[in-house]
Amino acid sequence: MLFPVSLAISTDLIKNEFTIKPNGGFKDVRDRALCSSIATRKWARPEDDPLWSKNPYAQQTIPLIADNALGSDPLVGYG
C-alpha cells in the first residue's frame, strides 16, 4: 500500500545517551582519556571523567589506563 491509513512509531529505537561508539567519539571514555593525557602530558584516571561513572561499559573498555605502569608522565624516556 502506497499511503497507509495509520502509522505506529516505537520509542524502542531511541539510542541510549551513554552508548559507546566502537570507533570513538567524544562520548567514548577512551577518547576522552586519550585527549586529556595528550593535553596534560599525564594519564588521566577515567574515574575522574563525569561520563565514566554513568557509562556501564566504561570499566570493560579500558582496564589498563587507571593502572598505568609508566607513572605520571608517559612521555618520559621517549625522545
C-alpha positions in Angstrom: 0.0 0.0 0.0 1.5 3.3 -1.0 -0.3 5.5 1.5 -1.1 3.6 4.8 -4.1 4.6 6.8 -2.2 4.6 10.1 1.5 4.7 11.2 2.8 3.4 14.5 6.1 4.8 15.9 8.0 2.9 18.5 10.3 4.6 21.1 12.4 1.4 21.5 14.7 2.6 18.7 16.0 5.7 20.6 19.7 5.3 21.4 20.9 5.3 24.9 22.7 8.6 25.6 25.8 6.8 27.0 26.2 4.1 24.4 29.9 3.8 23.4 30.5 4.0 19.7 33.0 1.3 18.7 35.1 3.8 16.7 35.4 6.5 19.3 33.8 9.9 19.5 33.9 12.4 22.3 31.4 10.5 24.4 33.8 7.5 24.3 35.7 7.5 27.6 38.7 6.0 25.8 39.0 9.1 23.5 38.4 11.5 26.4 41.2 9.8 28.4 43.5 9.9 25.4 42.8 13.6 24.7 43.2 14.5 28.3 46.5 12.6 28.6 47.9 14.3 25.4 46.8 17.8 26.5 48.2 17.5 30.1 51.0 15.0 29.4 49.6 12.9 32.2 47.5 9.8 32.2 44.0 10.8 33.5 42.2 8.4 35.7 39.0 7.5 33.8 37.1 7.6 37.1 37.6 11.3 37.2 35.6 11.7 33.9 32.0 12.5 34.6 30.8 10.1 31.9 32.9 7.2 33.3 30.6 6.5 36.3 27.5 6.9 34.2 28.7 4.5 31.5 28.0 0.8 32.3 30.5 -0.3 29.6 33.4 2.0 30.5 35.1 -0.2 33.0 35.1 -3.0 30.5 36.6 -1.0 27.7 39.9 0.4 29.1 41.1 -1.6 32.1 44.7 -0.6 31.9 44.6 3.3 31.8 43.8 3.6 35.5 46.6 1.3 36.4 49.3 2.9 34.3 52.7 1.4 34.9 54.5 4.4 33.3 53.8 6.8 36.2 52.6 10.3 35.9 54.4 11.2 32.7 54.1 8.6 30.0 56.3 10.5 27.6 59.4 10.4 29.8 62.1 8.4 28.0 60.6 8.8 24.6 62.7 11.4 22.9 
